[in-house]
């Protein structure tokens, strides 16, 4: 049976709530769910100060879903070897998203025209998540 969707799950070291509120603004999505460890069977597996951290978050975007979670202490690993890719057909929207995501982050490739795209850029956001923003070439 063919795959119908692929939705990334991003891990955070205690900043999932702040990250998802930030992404909701940057990407124009809507947070549909944000639950904490408190009140779940996992509550007993995390320190008391971690119980209000996010066990699962769902951000609905026009083109998919972004999931997130705070990883329990001692299990977090820095993201590497991937980037979340955001696609748009509007160069102005690509610029807006890129600049929003780059706030307090680190630009790796400035948003610019390339041979395949009127706007493309790469960055590491303030939460340590790598992003690629790409504008589709007009047909």
N, C-alpha and C positions, 0 to 999 in steps of 0.2 A: 504494500500500500504506500503511495507517495506521501511525502511530508507536505503538510498544508501550511504550517507556519513555524517560524523559529523566533523565539523571544528570549533575549538575554536576561540572565539573573545576575545582578551586580552585588558583590559582597562589600561590606563596609566594616570599619573598625569603630563602630559607635556613632557614625554620622549619617546613617541612612535617612532618618527623618529630615534633617536639614538638606541633604542632597536631593531628595525627592521633591521637596517644596521648591528648591532651586530649579530642578529640571522641569517641573510643572510650569514655571514662569518662562524658562528659556525655550522650551519646545512647544508650548501652547497646548499641553495635554491636560488631563484631569486625573487627579489621584482618586482611584476607586476604592482602595482599601489600604489601611495602614494599621497593623495589629502589633501589639507588644508581646513579649515573652510572658508577662503577668497574666495569670488566668489560663495558661495553656499547660499541657503536660511537660513542656520544656522548662517551665518556670523553675523547677527544682534543680535543673542542670546548669543554671547560670548563677553567678553571685547576686546577692540582693540588689546591689547598685546597678546591675545590668537588666533587671526585670522590666524596666520601662523602655528598653531599647527595642528596636523593630525586629520582629521575627519574620514578617513578610509585608511587603508593600507592592502595590500594583498601580502603575501609571499608564492610563490608556492614551494612546496617541492616534492621530488620524490614520497612520499606516501600520500600527502594531501595538504591542504592549511591552513595557519595560518593567521587570520585576527587580526587587531589591531586598536585602536582608542584612542586619548586623550579625556578624559571625561571633559566636561566643569567644570570650577572652582566651588567648593562647592558640586559637585556630585560624586567625586571620593571616592571609598572605597577600602581599602587595600585588595588584593587578599587573600582568605582563603577558606579552605574546598575543594580544588582540586589541581591537579598537571597536567601539560602538560606532556604526556608520549611520549617518542621518542623510537622507536623500530629499531633495526638493526640486521643483521645476522652476522656481523663481529665484534669480540671482540676488535680489534684494533680501529675500527671506533667508537665503544661505548666509549672507553677510550678517543679518540680524542674529540668527542662531549662533553663528560662530563667535561673534563679539560677546554675546550674552554668556555662552559657555566658557569663554576665555577669562571672564572676570576672576581675578585672583588666582588664575591658573598659569600654565606655561605654554605659549604658542610654540609649536614645533615646526609647522609649515604655515606661514601667513596665508590668509584667504586670498586667492588670486586666480587668474585665468590660467588654464593648462591646455594642453592639446586635446584633452578629452572632455573638458568641462569649462563653462564660463566662470565658475567659482568652485574652488576646492581648497580646503585647509585642514590641518591636523593640530590637535592640542591635547594637553593633559589638564583636566579641570582641577579646581581647588580641592576636590576630594580624592584625587589620584586616579581618576578614571580617564582612559584615553578615548578620544573622539576623532572621527573623520566627518567633515561636513562636505557634501558634494551636491552640486547643482547639475541636473541632467542637461545634456546638450539638446538644444531645440532640433526637431527633425526637419 
